[in-house]
Amino acid sequence: MSIGFRILNRQRVVPAELVARFAALPVANVSDSMHRTIAAGDRLRKIHRDGVLAGPALTVRSRPGDNLMLHKAIDLAQPGDVIVCDAGGDLTNSLMGELMLAYAVKRGVAGFVLNGAIRDLDAFVQTNLPVYAAGVTHRGPYKDGPGEINVPIAIDGMVIEPGDLILGDSDGVLCVPFADAEAVYAKTAAKQDAEQKQMAAIEAGTNDRAWVDASLKRLGCEFPA
């Protein structure tokens, strides 16, 4: 076993039908349904203009500033995959630019989450493929390895296993573990339905706010006489 320089096969991926259902839900509500404990940190910035990211993770661990294994991951990607690369968060050298982006689009890659930098920012904005990265630099990458594909990785404490569900919108990126995806969807869909009813009550002027004073009293807040 060559730990640190190897390519493995994914053993499972979230099904496309479940990906499509999650894509219609706000990432914030999915996060709330997972008790708000999982996040990829605030360093990852949205590079694209608009749109949502949703798909099974194809994971990459690469040496900071090196994109050899990221190149190989694009070769291996199936249509709809989200390539998630942990390059240590280093921003000295970019991990990918315009040419790799164009090739990924041709391959049907659904998007990228890069714990590292990109370059050719204007091309990313124009192409509008969902991409989250830690930064931007004009300095190009090296292509020497080592690295790993389809191994567990982590970004700022958020663990991503190959085939897990990756979601992203303007609020950020979230990983939903493969084994929990159906249960998380059911909980999020219920929350979404409750919020829609609450929004309708706000519009109608019938929103019940009694919980605010009840919470303040329970917590011992002093009220004016």
N, C-alpha and C positions, 0 to 999 in steps of 0.2 A: 504494500500500500504506500503510495507516494503522497503523504499528507502535505498539503501546501501547493501541489502542482498536479492536478488531476481533474478529470471530467467524469461525472457520474450521470446516471439516468434518473429522471424523475419517476417516482413510484406511483404518484397519483396527482391529479389536478382537479380543481373545482370545475364542475360542468358549466358549459357555455350558457345554459338556460338560467342557472343560478347567478352567474355573472351579470346577465341582462337584467334580472330582477333587482340586484343590488345597485346597478348603475342609475336607477331612477330614484335612489334615496340619498339624502344629504349625508355626507361623511360625519357631520357633527352628531346626527341622530344615531348613526351606527356606533360612534364612539360612546355616546351616552348609554347605549344598550350593552356596552362592554365595561360599564362602571368607570369610564373616563381614565383608565389606567394605562392605556397603550397609545404611544405616539412616537413619531420619528424625529421629534424635536423641531425647533423653530429655524434651524439653519437651512432646511430644504426650501427652496423658493420655486414658485411656479414660473416656468420659462415660457410656456405657450400662452396664447391670448385667452382662450376660453375652452370650455368643454370639460368632460369628466374622464377620469382614468379608471378603468376597471378591467381586471383580467387575472389569470393565474400567474404566479411568480416563477420566472426562470432566474435563479439566483447566481450571482457572480461575486467572488471575492478576489480582488486584484491588488497587486502592490501599488502603493500610492504613485500616481503619475504614469502608470503603465496600463495600456488597453489591449494587450494581446488576447487575454481571455474574454474581454468584452467583444472583440471582433468575432471570436469563435462562438460566443453566445448568440450573436445575431445570425450566424450561419445555422445554428441549431434551432432557433426559435420557430415555433409553430404560429400560424396566424392567430392573433388575439392574445398572445403572451405579453406580459409586462416584464421587462428585463430590469432586475433590481441589483445594483452593483455597489458593494461596499469597498471603497478604495481608501478607507481610513479618514475621509473628510479632508484630505489634503487638497489645497487649491493652487499649488505651485504650477502644476501642469494639467491641461485639460484631458478628459477621458474620451471625448468624441466631439466631432464637428460636423460640418455640412455634408461631407461625403458619406460618413457613417449613417447620418440621419436619413439621407436619401435611400441608402441601401436597406435600412430598417423599414422604411415605409414600403419599399418594394416587397419586402419579405412578409408584410402584414403584421409587424409588431404593433401592439396596441399602445405602447408608451414605455417610458424609462423612469426609474428612480435611481439617481446617482449620488452617492455619498462622496462627491468630488466635484470637479468643475467641468464645464463645457466651453467651447469657443464657437465662433460664427453665430453669435447670438441672433443677428437679424434673420438668418436662415431658419432658426428654430421658431422665431415668432411668426414668420411668414408661413412656414409649413404647418404650424399649429398642431403638431402631434403632441399629446400630453406628455410633458417632460418636467420632472422636478430635479433640481440639482442644488448643490451647496454653494455654487458660485460660478463666476465666469473669468476666464483668463485667455489671452492670446497665445500663451506658450503651449506648444504642442506636446503630445504624449510620447512615451517610449513604448517599445513593442518587444520586450524581452522576457516577460513573465517574472516570477511565477504567478500562480493564481489557481482558483478552483471554480468549477461550475456545478450547480445543483447540489450544494451543501448548505446547511443552516448558516445564516448570517444574522447580524444584528446592526441596526442603525440607531444610535442614541438610546439603547435599551429595548427597542422594538425588534423582537425576534421574527425572522422570516424563514419559513421552511419552503423548500421547493414545492410548487403547486398550491401554496396558500393563496387566498384572494387578496389582491392589492387594490385599494380604492384611493382616489384622489380627486379633490375639487379645490375651490379657492381657499378653503379652510386648512388644507394640508393633506397628508398621506396617512393611510391607516392599513394595517395588515389584519385580516380576519383569518384565524387558523382554520385549516381545512376541516378538521373534525367538528368545529363549532359553527360552521357557516350557516347551516340550515336553522339552528336554534337562534343565532344572532339575527338572521333575517326575520324570523317570526316576531321576535321582540321589537325589532326596529320598525317593522311594518305597523305593529300595534301602536307604537309611539307616534309614528307619522300620522296615523289616523286620528289619534287623540289631539295632536297639534293642529290638524286641519279643522277639527271641531272647535278648538279654542280660538283659532283665528276667525272663524265665522262668528263666534260669540263676541269677539272684540269689535268686529265690523258692525254687529247688531247692537252694541252697547249693553250686552247682557253678561259680560265676563265677570265671574265671581272672584273678587279679590279678598275675601274674608281670610284666606290662608295667611296673608301677610301679617295682619295684626295678631292672628293666632300664634304664628311663629315667634313674633317679637315678645309676646307675653310669656310664651313657654320658655324663652331664653332669658327672661328677666329684664327686659328693656323697660326703662322708666318712661312713662307717658306724661305729657303736660296735664296739669290739673284742670 
